[in-house]
């Protein structure tokens, strides 16, 4: 009998120690670059909620909106310095450090024809997440761990005070743009101004800007763009597959148990898909409200503007790649992945407009019902 006592006691002690280790929850404080009123922030709070539930309460994250601890655009450095345990943001804000950052959002130009799920595929199956962490940790020397979480695209071309018929109409207008998209639009003849989302409407009301890009759909509705402009153009190619991030201080990440690390990864993946599906429905409902309640005209972006954007982006990307080896490394990785998935997907997938036009033709006409025989 004594032969079994010690193993049983040891096993019981191990369970007790493990239970004790999880009795006190791990608490993290993280801040977003978004105000709490936006759906982008709701992506953050959904993630926080899922982490808490999946971990059984053993890992808790306090979500904070922009400005609660540091200004919105300082969350990356604050995470590196451990002022924050982590942040919810968008890599396009970091192009001032290194323009390669824009490629971690998917990049302008539609990423060689990839859509959002293809861009996510590059992140997980084409080395994108590894390249992002290599970029932030080795190129920028930041002590962070990076994960994709926020699929805020495809985004609209923008809002204008008057109709835009072609590229010539577009030139000379003063518009709010951000990231490398601003550089592209400048090269195309637009005057661009970068400002936080909360400053766009006041600037428009004062006549400082003629047009603006934010996100589209429900995001723009919440900010009140419809109260200033009535011409809303879509689609855009500047943030067709734009992806936001969740980052953690490297030491904080290493201090988490392997189980907690996996919970965070799983919750981020779930948030990406589930929030995105909900967001697309919210955008559809918002477009309906913008038109029916606020008299907004939803118009197609002139094709020559979209074509010129792609051509200009290709030129700028080639220029940047020639002087920035890591930019070229990431850009080439995206092209290589796209060269496999895009042609195959174009072959297998019917055009979205094919069945859409059959059931919901543009212009509102309904297809004639076939008589039953």
TAHUPE-V554477 format. One record per residue. N is the residue number from 1. RES is the residue in one letter. OMEGA is omega in whole degrees, 0 to 359 (999 if undefined). Layout:
n | res | omega
N | RES | OMEGA
N | RES | OMEGA
This chain:
n | res | omega
1 | X | 182
2 | X | 181
3 | X | 185
4 | X | 186
5 | X | 184
6 | X | 177
7 | X | 180
8 | X | 179
9 | X | 180
10 | X | 179
11 | X | 179
12 | X | 180
13 | X | 179
14 | X | 179
15 | X | 180
16 | X | 180
17 | X | 180
18 | X | 179
19 | X | 179
20 | X | 181
21 | X | 181
22 | X | 182
23 | X | 180
24 | X | 185
25 | X | 172
26 | X | 182
27 | X | 179
28 | X | 176
29 | X | 184
30 | X | 180
31 | X | 177
32 | X | 172
33 | X | 185
34 | X | 170
35 | X | 185
36 | X | 183
37 | X | 187
38 | X | 177
39 | X | 178
40 | X | 177
41 | X | 178
42 | X | 171
43 | X | 179
44 | X | 183
45 | X | 175
46 | X | 178
47 | X | 180
48 | X | 179
49 | X | 181
50 | X | 177
51 | X | 180
52 | X | 182
53 | X | 181
54 | X | 181
55 | X | 183
56 | X | 180
57 | X | 181
58 | X | 176
59 | X | 183
60 | X | 179
61 | X | 173
62 | X | 180
63 | X | 180
64 | X | 179
65 | X | 181
66 | X | 174
67 | X | 185
68 | X | 177
69 | X | 179
70 | X | 175
71 | X | 188
72 | X | 187
73 | X | 178
74 | X | 184
75 | X | 180
76 | X | 179
77 | X | 179
78 | X | 176
79 | X | 177
80 | X | 183
81 | X | 180
82 | X | 169
83 | X | 172
84 | X | 174
85 | X | 180
86 | X | 183
87 | X | 177
88 | X | 192
89 | X | 182
90 | X | 187
91 | X | 179
92 | X | 178
93 | X | 186
94 | X | 182
95 | X | 176
96 | X | 176
97 | X | 181
98 | X | 185
99 | X | 176
100 | X | 182
101 | X | 183
102 | X | 181
103 | X | 177
104 | X | 173
105 | X | 191
106 | X | 175
107 | X | 175
108 | X | 172
109 | X | 178
110 | X | 174
111 | X | 176
112 | X | 177
113 | X | 180
114 | X | 172
115 | X | 187
116 | X | 182
117 | X | 175
118 | X | 178
119 | X | 176
120 | X | 176
121 | X | 177
122 | X | 179
123 | X | 188
124 | X | 188
125 | X | 179
126 | X | 177
127 | X | 184
128 | X | 180
129 | X | 178
130 | X | 180
131 | X | 179
132 | X | 180
133 | X | 175
134 | X | 180
135 | X | 184
136 | X | 186
137 | X | 186
138 | X | 181
139 | X | 181
140 | X | 178
141 | X | 180
142 | X | 182
143 | X | 181
144 | X | 171
145 | X | 191
146 | X | 176
147 | X | 174
148 | X | 183
149 | X | 193
150 | X | 180
151 | X | 185
152 | X | 179
153 | X | 0
154 | X | 183
155 | X | 182
156 | X | 178
157 | X | 175
158 | X | 182
159 | X | 184
160 | X | 181
161 | X | 179
162 | X | 181
163 | X | 177
164 | X | 184
165 | X | 184
166 | X | 182
167 | X | 180
168 | X | 178
169 | X | 185
170 | X | 186
171 | X | 177
172 | X | 180
173 | X | 180
174 | X | 191
175 | X | 174
176 | X | 176
177 | X | 181
178 | X | 179
179 | X | 179
180 | X | 177
181 | X | 179
182 | X | 179
183 | X | 180
184 | X | 181
185 | X | 176
186 | X | 179
187 | X | 180
188 | X | 176
189 | X | 178
190 | X | 169
191 | X | 185
192 | X | 177
193 | X | 178
194 | X | 178
195 | X | 176
196 | X | 182
197 | X | 183
198 | X | 181
199 | X | 187
200 | X | 184
201 | X | 177
202 | X | 179
203 | X | 178
204 | X | 180
205 | X | 178
206 | X | 180
207 | X | 180
208 | X | 180
209 | X | 179
210 | X | 187
211 | X | 181
212 | X | 172
213 | X | 172
214 | X | 177
215 | X | 184
216 | X | 174
217 | X | 188
218 | X | 179
219 | X | 182
220 | X | 177
221 | X | 181
222 | X | 179
223 | X | 176
224 | X | 179
225 | X | 183
226 | X | 179
227 | X | 182
228 | X | 182
229 | X | 180
230 | X | 179
231 | X | 183
232 | X | 185
233 | X | 177
234 | X | 4
235 | X | 172
236 | X | 176
237 | X | 185
238 | X | 177
239 | X | 184
240 | X | 181
241 | X | 187
242 | X | 185
243 | X | 176
244 | X | 192
245 | X | 164
246 | X | 184
247 | X | 180
248 | X | 172
249 | X | 185
250 | X | 179
251 | X | 177
252 | X | 180
253 | X | 180
254 | X | 180
255 | X | 177
256 | X | 176
257 | X | 176
258 | X | 179
259 | X | 179
260 | X | 177
261 | X | 180
262 | X | 176
263 | X | 179
264 | X | 180
265 | X | 181
266 | X | 179
267 | X | 178
268 | X | 179
269 | X | 179
270 | X | 180
271 | X | 180
272 | X | 186
273 | X | 186
274 | X | 179
275 | X | 182
276 | X | 179
277 | X | 178
278 | X | 183
279 | X | 179
280 | X | 176
281 | X | 177
282 | X | 179
283 | X | 179
284 | X | 179
285 | X | 180
286 | X | 179
287 | X | 178
288 | X | 180
289 | X | 180
290 | X | 182
291 | X | 188
292 | X | 184
293 | X | 188
294 | X | 176
295 | X | 179
296 | X | 176
297 | X | 178
298 | X | 189
299 | X | 178
300 | X | 177
301 | X | 178
302 | X | 184
303 | X | 183
304 | X | 176
305 | X | 180
306 | X | 179
307 | X | 180
308 | X | 178
309 | X | 180
310 | X | 180
311 | X | 181
312 | X | 177
313 | X | 179
314 | X | 179
315 | X | 182
316 | X | 179
317 | X | 178
318 | X | 179
319 | X | 181
320 | X | 179
321 | X | 180
322 | X | 182
323 | X | 183
324 | X | 185
325 | X | 182
326 | X | 174
327 | X | 180
328 | X | 180
329 | X | 181
330 | X | 180
331 | X | 177
332 | X | 178
333 | X | 178
334 | X | 180
335 | X | 180
336 | X | 179
337 | X | 180
338 | X | 182
339 | X | 178
340 | X | 188
341 | X | 186
342 | X | 179
343 | X | 180
344 | X | 181
345 | X | 178
346 | X | 180
347 | X | 185
348 | X | 187
349 | X | 173
350 | X | 176
351 | X | 182
352 | X | 184
353 | X | 186
354 | X | 178
355 | X | 180
356 | X | 180
357 | X | 178
358 | X | 184
359 | X | 183
360 | X | 184
361 | X | 178
362 | X | 182
363 | X | 174
364 | X | 180
365 | X | 180
366 | X | 178
367 | X | 179
368 | X | 179
369 | X | 179
370 | X | 180
371 | X | 179
372 | X | 179
373 | X | 999
